[in-house]
Amino acid sequence: MFEETTESVGAGMRDFIENIAKHLVDKPDEVNVTEIDGERTIVYELRVGQGDLGKVIGKRGQTAKSIRILLAAASAKRGKRAVLEILE
């Protein structure tokens, strides 16, 4: 049976966030996701190009909220808490 390591889980989540963000913004080359791994929490810092912050956050924060919900659900299955910080 296939068993995921912590590294592959983190890389998969990072790629997931990056893929979503790249499809939302005007400057996909400027999207960067950094992973900060703690003991029980993983923080993902999403950086986007100038002027693209609103596209990732969405109206009244709905897009960012949706990404965070998917991230939380996927990370909960793996026993770690995930937090998304969106930076410009």
C-alpha positions, 0 to 999 in steps of 0.5 A: 500500500502507498504511504505518504511521507511528511515531505511528499504531503507538504510538497503536495499541499504546496503544489496544490496552493500554487496551482490554484493561485496561478490560475487566479492571478494575472502574473502566474510567474510571480506566485510563490508558496513557502512552507514553514513546518512546525511540530503540529502546524504547517504555515504556507505563505502565498506571495503574489505579484503586485495587483494580484492580491485581490484576485486571490482573496476574492470578494469579501474574502470568499476565495481565500476562505475556500482555499483555506477550507480545502487546505484544512480538510486535506491537512486534517486527514494527515494529522497536522493543522495547516494555516495559509497566509496571503502576502503581496 
